[in-house]
Amino acid sequence: MTVLFTRVKSIVLALVLLIPLIIPFGQTAQAYGVANHENVIDIGKNHFVVLKNDGSVWSWGDHEYGQLGVRLSSLESDKPSAIRKQDGNRLANIKSIAAGGDHTVALDKNNEVWTWGRNSDGQLGYTTPFIGTTDQMTYNAEPTKVMKNTVEALKAIAISAGEVHTLAVDESGQVWAWGSGKFGQIGKEGRAITPELVPGLSNIVAVAAGAHHSLALSRDGKVFAWGRNTNGQLGIGQSGHINPMPKQIERLTGIMEIAAGDNHTIALAQNRTTIWAWGSNFYGQLGDGGREERLHPVTVEGIQGVKMIAAGNDHTIAVKDDGSVWTWGRNTSGTKEARTTPIQIKGVNNAFAIGGGGANINSYTLAIHHDGTVWKWDQESYDSTSKLPIFKPVSGIDEVMKKIDYPFVQGGQVLFKYIGTSDIVDVQVSGSFNEWDDIPLVRSGNEWTLQDNLPPGKYEYGFRVNGKWMSDPLNIDRGNSSAGEPISYLTVDQYATEGPIIDDKEVTFTYSSHDYNGLLEFDAETSYVAVKGEFSDWVEIPMKRKSNNTWVVTRTLPPGDYYYDFVVRDSETGAVAKERLDPLNPNVVELPISREKRNVFTVSEQILTKVPVENVEIDRGSTMNMVVGEQTMLRALISPSNATDKTVSWRSSDSSVVSVEEGILTAHSQGLAVISVTSVYDGSKSDMITVFVEQQDGAIGFPRPGYETFDAKTNVEPNKVWYIRFNEELDINSVNRNNVYIENEVGERVSVGHEISDDAKTLEIRLQGDGAYTLGATYYLFIENTVKTKYSQKNLKKKYQMQFQIRL
């Protein structure tokens, strides 16, 4: 008999169906992606290097061995200068930099490596002219390309520099090293004047070089270490001087970033709540509250929500999600004393990049503010009153390169990207923004991309790579589903769809390169946007680039009609900015005399008076009772009735007991929760109600012991059809009403049927006959582990339970 039915899409469908697809086999977490290990600032012993937006490299500090890459008559410089090649032109098109002890390394957009500075042990990767009476004075002050052999340049995706050795990851994920191998830090003892492969490593995405030890991070989040281990900086549970063979740090998994100081090492876990540290701890650089060296990784105390990490010689640095910079270790207290736990460096609250370095008693930190300016901390940088560490601005350097974050969001345009290897044949993305349908990405070499327009909101999503589910390796904002599966988060902020936006007399102008010519910012290379018009006497008013990669400025204007346009400098205009019409404003006029075209808008004579909210009240008493599985709606009564903005926000003190969405309450478990409602207009008016939830007699337990569970789902259609995808073909004979079934709140079975879809991997569960779920009621879907695969007859590894509630 053929059964006909209608496929009903739902966000619930894919979250429940896509995730179990991979549960039987488990997944390995992915390290933070290849494109996100590119440094824009770094510090050597006493020299500083910064990468600017235009791809040029700037440096200052100690120049004794030519490590600044500039032609100077002195051995040091306190003024940032552009690094130049032998032909006198600036070193250009650079995308990543690294500062060694007394040498510097750069990686260009062609993935070619350049080095300059001291070459006492071959750390530049080539032979330099003999200068002076000993080879300790051998150096090269001009950037020179590192060759893999006599005719082929070394191609790399990541670089790092130690005191006298250099590391690089090639395009196939192998590690190359050159320089001193006194402690085995280049994968062997002795020297390597040119790049040599480090044995035993593959699928690597990042490297970190300490003074005399080396680290590598694999794509699956594992860490490998080799070289000097006198202070346990390899984290392998023992100490020893010479260790040429890379060893995996067994107790360390799920890592997204690594960094190395002189004799200590740190790693950031993918949950971004844990920083691991090991090695020397004489100055408290491990941040565990003590000063004992550690042979195994220990956790840094008192810091969470970490965006990135860096290490100086004997201190450690971290940037939190809010852009604040924290440090611990040598000289970090602000009074030249050591800190054994994190302390904030004041003065910069919106950092997007950090670098650390130093030697002997000197410790340095650089931070890049979101506006592209450079800030420096050293042992002398502390507030004279509080004695706490504080950043000081570095003059003569700004417009530091900001790495492209993925997904790249520009207004409503979102670009997803996955960087794979040659064995990747299929990459798809799915999320709450597309009802969890798999959408294929487009391949170009080993890169996969997809661009789409999304409305403002917060979304969950992930990638399916060669059929395996994973979070987005290029997105730092990630977590786990309730079943423990990796998932990524995406936020699309509010953006303008028309321009300018006029609110009473406040006029907000918005410019986006994508609105103008369809180019995202990193292709458009917009460096300057201004608005000018009659309101400014045609003087340019610079606009600021926002985090969503649009340019915005707001001005308060008196009533009247105004002509205006934008002034833009980007890759199309070249060095000279040019005038452009507002692509969001269709109102264009031609001026009568000049015949020039201008946009026009009007600020109304009528002054709009905003009526504030005086009171918010929930349409119930102060308490109410519910039972598990029940759903009800609350209303917020706003006074006065003519308030300008009646928008309110709802919140539950415990969403596991009662969740609330736009006033709709859902009771999930026994207990109590306080539901509050607050006016959005000023946030000062609110009301609350206490909800007591009881368990019905005979009710289904959620979660049921022994079952894997997923987040409770709401707003499900009353004729819902479930499609459960597995990663192997199913044995339909193993599926029956006793191992795949649905029950209501009191344990009564719902009559459902099962069928295998054409792909033989998708199980369909639907109501029998003309049945429908009861509106507002809660149900539970169970999948027992007696379901088997078709050929291997393997059982599911776990049993699953899902709670869902039918919409009202």
Secondary structure, 3 states (H helix, E strand, C coil): CCCCCCCCCCHHHHHHHHHHHHCCCCCCCCCCCHHHCCCCEEECCCEEEEEECCCCEEEEEECCCCCCCCCCCCCEEEEEEECECCCCCECCCEEEEEECCCEEEEEECCCEEEEEEECCCCCCCCCCCCCCCCHHHCEEEEEEECECCCCCECEEEEEEECCCEEEEEECCCCEEEEEEECCCCCCCCEEEEEEEECCCCCCEEEEEECCCEEEEEECCCCEEEEECECCCCCCCCCCECCCCCCEECCCCCCEEEEEECCCEEEEEECCCCCEEEEECCCCCCCCCCCCCCEEEEEECCCCCCEEEEEECCCEEEEEECCCCEEEEECCCCCCCCCEEEEEEEECCCCEEEEEEEEECCEEEEEEEECCCCEEEEECCCECCCCCCEECEECCCCCCECCCCCCCEEECCEEEEEEECCCCCCCEEEEEHHHCCCCEECEEECCEEEEEEECCCEEEEEEEEECCEEECCCCCCCEEECCCCCEEEEEEECCCCCCCCEEECCEEEEEECHHHHHCCCHHHHCCCEEEEEEHHHCCCCEECEECCCCCEEEEEECCCEEEEEEEEEECCCCCCCCEEECCCCCCCEEECCCCCCEEEEEEECCCCCCCCCCCEEEECCCCEEEEECCCEEECCEEEECCCCCCCCEEEEECCCCCEEEECCEEEECCCEEEEEEEEECCCCCCEEEEEEEEECCCCCCCCCCCCEEECCCEEEECCCCCEEEECCCCECHHHCCCCCEEEEECCCCEECEEEEECCCCCEEEEEECCCCCCCCCCEEEEEECCCCEECCCCCECCCEEEEEEEECC
